[in-house]
């Protein structure tokens, strides 16, 4: 396994873990932990995609991470 493979596996595993935990009712999609798992998983998977130069997944994971970041900061902005 190459370095990008290992990094990508970690990122995708975080995303899948969040998905399965939500699917089985272990964690709600509006919890910070769920959003953080999506943000970190997408960022790590995006980095792996950059390492291998695969633009479609760079766009996919970058967008996923950006949306998760918005979901994370939105409650903070609403309080201000």
NORHUMO-V715843 format. One record per pair of residues at least 12 apart in sequence whose C-alpha atoms are under 6 Angstrom apart, sorted by the first residue. I is the first residue (numbers start at 0). J is the second residue. D is the distance in Angstrom with one decimal. If there is no record, write none. Layout:
I;J;D  I;J;D
This chain:
3;47;5.0  6;47;5.7  7;44;4.8  7;47;5.0  10;40;4.1  10;43;4.7  10;44;4.5  11;40;6.0  13;36;5.9  13;40;4.9  14;37;5.5  14;40;5.1  17;33;5.9  34;67;5.8  38;64;4.7  38;67;5.2  41;60;5.0  41;64;5.0  42;64;5.7  45;57;5.1  45;60;4.9  45;61;5.8
